[in-house]
Amino acid sequence: MLRHRVVGGLGLGARAFSHACAARARAPNAAKAQSTKAPKPRASTLRQFLEARGLLSTAPAPRDDVSEGGAPASAPAPALRRTRLPTAKAKALALESRALREQAALQADEAPAPAPAVPSDLPEVVALATARSYDLDALLRSGRLPPDWRWLEDREVIYLPARPASSDALGMGSAFIFRSGCFVTWGMTPEQKAALHRDVIAGGAEELRYDVAGDEAMEFVHLPTEPTRVVGDLIVVGQPSREWSNRARADAATLLLQARLAISQGLAASARLSVQEAVLAAYLRSVSLMPEQLEQNGKVPLPRRALIRKMGTLLRLRQHLNLDRDNFLDDPELYWDNSHMEALYRHTCEALDIKPRIESLNAKLNHCEHLLEVLRALLTEESSHRMELIIIYLIAFEVAMALVSHEYVPTPLALWHWLCAP
């Protein structure tokens, strides 16, 4: 028995020693992994512009440390838009986008290196939705537009060419102002965007200005030998396709302007949709605690008038999304007579996940509508129960009065006379 105990103790000691050695071997790697920090992402010029002008709230900086309890610090909230593509297709688009960026770097470099670095500061196409709509006629009467502005597509869009005028086909420094309450800039600096909004648009053209502006941005490159298209998160500005040229029957400059207009329309739709996403997110926060309050208190947490106002807000959100003139389900009217631009517009919307985001918003609206219908039904049931009690009380009072009037029940006066009788 003593021999077995000694052998067992030696075995346990050997296993403990091996675990301790393995832990010491892993310690340097763990310390090295903790000491290395991921590089901080570069802040986009669009985010800097919006935060500097007060159109967006300042995003909290990502934390590299850990919390006091030892848990990792909370990561920043993900963006509202995420590409919903199969893995193989997303990987192929990413590889094609990288190849195009390298091609642009080779084209811009006079003495290219054997393995050029991918440019990280490509110019951006930025869409900013600041109001429900723009009164373009009032903007025209204000006299704030530059002298070389142009109407596009049946007075639905105002085009502002680059200032000073440039022969660059990219239109660097140009902008499109849409009647739907959004403007799109091509290659502008944050200061230029702020000046455009402050000096041209914000002086009376905005109707029902948003509390928080919606934004969307994509980088673009100029590759004359490539067709104009959207590849993943990159816009390639090049030559129009042969089919497009044959159908449009216009010169190269006009075709390129139409292509940029179609891409800008898709970005504007995404920016406007981001406003609806932000409004719905705030609405969801306002109703998210109602099921828990209903469970804890056993009664509807809202009075009838407040519940009706919540339902009105929900119907207004659904109307803005699906039923307005500039809704997100129908293609813009300008493509009814310009079908050659429709394909590029739809490709831009597909790259920005417009359709999945609309379906997600409608699903959330349906859930909110079901929740409010349940609360309304509970309020109706509570009101019906109260009315039933009132009716029962009235019937009981009427029966008591009938018994008294027919002297089945003596009145207090009759009782007094009976008690005072000799």
N, C-alpha and C positions, 0 to 999 in steps of 0.2 A: 504493500500500500504506500509506504514512504517513497519507494522507487518511482511509482506512477506519478505521485505528486511532484517529485523533483523533475521528472521528464516533462510533465505538463507545464510546470513553471518555466522551464527553459524554452519550451515552444512558444509560450506567450511572450517571453522576453525577446525572442528572435523576431517575432512578427511586429512587436512594438518598435524594435530597432530599425527594421526595414521600412515601416511607415514613416519614422522620423527622418530617415535618409531621403526618402522620396519627397517629403515636404520641404527639406532643405534644398533639394535639387530644383523644386518648382519655385522656390522663393525668389531667386534672381529674375526669372522670366516674368513672374507676376509683378515684381517691382518695376521692371522695365516697361511692362504693358501699362502700368498705372502712370509712369512718368511721361509716356508719350501721349500727346494730345492731338486730336484731329485739328487740321487747319480750319480756322474760322471762315465761313462763307463770305464772299464779297457782297456787300450791300449794293443793290441795284440802284441805278440813278433814278428810276421811277419812285422807289420807296423813299429815297432822300428828298425828292421834289415834293411828294405828297406830305411827308412829315414836316418839312420846312415851312410849307404854306398852310399847315393846319387842316388839310383836307383828309388826312388819315391820322389816327392815333399812333403814337410812337410805340413800336414793337419792342417787347422786353429783350434785352441782350441774352444770348444763350449762355448758360453757366457751365463752367468746366469743373467745378468742385462738386462735392457731395453734400448732402444735407446732414444735419446734426445726428440723425438717427442712423447714418451709414448708408441710406438708400441713395441711388443716383438722383441728381437734380432733374426736375421735370424738363422735358424737351419742349421747344416751342411748338405751338399748335400747327398742324399741317395746313397747307394751303387748301383752299376750297376746291381747286381743280387738280385732278390727277388723271393721267392718261390711262384709259381703260382699254388696253390692247393686249392681244395674246403675247406671250413672252417672246416667241420667235419673231413676230412682226415688230415688236418694240425694239428688240436687239438689232434687227436689220435696219430700222430707221435710225437708230443711234449710230451705227457704223457708217451709214450713208451721210448723216449729218457731220460726223467727224471728218470724213473724207472731203466734204465740201468746204469745211472750215480750213483744212490744210491746203486745199487748192486756192482758197482766197488768200491765205498767208503767202503762198508761193507767188501768186500774181502780184501782191503788193510789195514784195521784197525784190529789190533790183539784183541782189546777189544772194539767191536763196541758199540756205544750208542744206546738207544732205537730208537731215531729218528736222524740218522746221517745227517749231512749237505751235500748238493750236492757239489762235488769238483769243484772248479772254475779254477784250473790250470792243467787241463788234458794235456797230451802231444799232439802235433799237427803233422798232415801231411801237409807239406807246399810244394806247387808247385810254381816255379818261372820261367817264360819265359823271357829270356834276349836277344834272337837273333832269326833271321829267321830260322836258322838251326845250328847244331853243326857238325863239321867235326870230327867224332869219330876216323877216321884213323889218322888224324893229332894229335889228343889228345893222341892216343896210342903211336905214334912215339916220342912225347915230353918227355915221361918218367915221367910225373907228377902223373900218376895213382898209387895208393897204390899197393903193391904186390899181394893182395888177390882179385883183381877185377875179374869180370866174364862177359862174353858175354851172353846175353839173347835174345831169339827169333830172330834167324837168323841175328845176328849182327846189330840189330836195337836199342838195349838198353844195356847200361853198368851198371852193378850192383856193388855197393861198399858196402860190408858188414860193420858191426859195427867195430870200432877200439877202443880198442882191441876186438878180437872176443869174443862173448858172446853166451851163450846157451839160451838166452832169445828168445822165438819164435817171439816176436814182432819186432825184428830187430831194437831196439832203437839205433839211431845214424847211420843208414844206409841210402843209397841214390840210386836213379835211375836216370841215365842221358840218355835222349831220343835224338835221332837224329833230331827230329823236333824242337830243340832249347829250350828245357825246362828240368829242373832237379827237382826232387821231393825228399824231405828229410823226414825221419821218426824220430820224437823225438829228433831232433837236437836243440841245443841252437842257439841264433842269432849269437854268435861268431863263432860257428862251420859252420853255413851256409855261413857266410862271408868268412871264410877261404877256404871253398870248392870252392866258386865262384872265389876268388882271386887267390888261389894257383894252382887250377886244371883246371878250365874251361876257365877263362878269358885270358889265356896266348896264344891264337892263335886258339882255337877251335871254337870261335864264328864267324859266317858268317852273315853279315848285322845285326849288333847289334841294338837293339831297343833304341830309345831315352828314353822311359819310360818302365820299365819292367812290365809285367803282373803277377798277383799273385792270388793264391787261397789257402785256408787253411781250414782244418776241424780237430776237436778233435777226438781222438780215445781212446778206452778202451780195455783191454784184459779180456775176459770172456770165459774161456775154455769150459764151459758147453753150451754156446750159439753158434748158427751158425754164420759164418762170413757174415756180411751184412752191409748195410748202412741204418740207421734209422734217418730220418730227417737230422739234421746237425751233427750226431755222427756216427763214424765208429766203428763197433763192430768186433773185431778180436777174433775169436774163432776157432771152429772146422769146417771143410768142411762138406757140406751136404752129405748124403748117396749117392744120385744120382751123385753128382760131384765126389765122391771117386770111384764109380763103373766105371764111364766113363773115368776118368783120369788114373786110374791104376798106381798111384804113391804113395810114402810115404807121411806122414803127413807134414814133413818139406817142401817138394817140392810143395805140394798143397797150403800150407800157403804162400810160396813165390810167387806162381802164383796168388793167391788172392790179395796179396799186390800190385803186378804188375798191375793187372786189375784196382784196385782202383786208383793207381798212374796215370795210363793212362787217366782215367776220369778227375782227378784233373788237369793234364797237359793240356788236351783239354780246360778246363775252363780257365786256366791261359792264354793260347794262344788266346782264344776268347776275354778275357778282353783287350788284346792289340788291337785287331781289333775294339772293342767298343770305346776305348780311341782315336784311330786314326780317326774313323768315327765321334766322338763327336767334335774333332778339325776341321774336314772338314765341318761339319754342321755349326759350328760357322763362318767359312769363307764365307759361302753362305747364311747365314740367313738374312742378310740385303739387299740382292739383290732385292727381291720383293718391299721392301719399297723404295729403291733408284729408281727403275723403276717407281713406282707410283709417286714419287715426281718430278723426272727430265724428265720423258717421253722418256727416251732413255736407251739403254742397258748399264749397268755400267761397262762392260768389253770389251776390244778390242777382235778381233777375235782370235788372238794367245793365249791370256790369257784364253779365254773360251775353246779353244781346249785343253790346258794343264789341266784345271779343269776336262774336260771329260776324259782325260787320267788317272788322279788320281782316278776318280770314277771307271773306268773299272779295274784298278789295284786292288782296294779294293774288288770289286766283284770277281775278279779272285782269290785273296788270300782266300776269304771266301768259294767259291764254286768249283773252278776248279783245285787248286793246288794238288800235290801228297798227302800232309797231310792236306786235306780239312776237313771241319767239318760235312759234310753230310754223308760220307762213314765211316764205321767202319775200324779201323786200320787193316792192312794186317795180323798182327800176330794172329788175331782171326779166320782167315780162317782155320787154322789147329788146333786151340785150342778153339773149340766151347764151352767147359765147362766154359771158362772164360768170354764169351760174356755176359751172363746174369748179372754178377756182374759189368762189365763195363757199361752196359746200365742202371743198377740201380743207379750207381754213376752219370751218365750223367743226369738222371731224377731228382736226388736230387739237382743237380747244375743248373737245368733249361737250359740245353744246347740247346734243340730244340726250346723252345719259344724265347730264345735270338737270335738264328740264324734267325728265322722268323721275329723278330723285326728289326734286322739289314738289312735283305733283303727288308723289307717294307720301311725303311728309304732310302736305296739305290735307290729304285724305285721312291720315291718322288724326290730325288736329280736329278735322270736321267730325270724325267719329267720337272723339273725346267730348267735344262740346255738345253733340247730340245726346250723349249719355247724361251729361249734367243737366241739359234742358229737360230731358225726360224725368230725371229725379226731382227737379223743381216743380214740374207739372204734377207729378205724383204727390209731392208734399202739399201743394196747393189744393189738390183734390181731397186729400185726407183732411185738411183743415176745413174745407167747405162741408164735408160730410159731418164733422163734429158740430159745426154750427147748425146744420139742419137738424141733427139729433137733439141739440139743446132747445131749439125752437119748438120741436114737436113735444118734447117733455114739458116745456112751459105751457103750451097750448092745452095739453091734457090736464095739467094741474089747474089751469083756469077753468076748464070745463067742469072738473069735479067740484070746484068751489062754487061755481055759479049754480049748479044743480043741487047744492047742499049735501053732496055725498061726503064732503069734507067740511067740518065746521070752520067758520071764519074766526079770527081772533075776537071779533066783537060778540059773536054768538057764544063763544067760550066764556067771555067775561060776564055776559048776562046769566049764563047757566051757573057760574060760580057764585054770583051775587044774589041769586034767587033764594027766598026763605025755604 
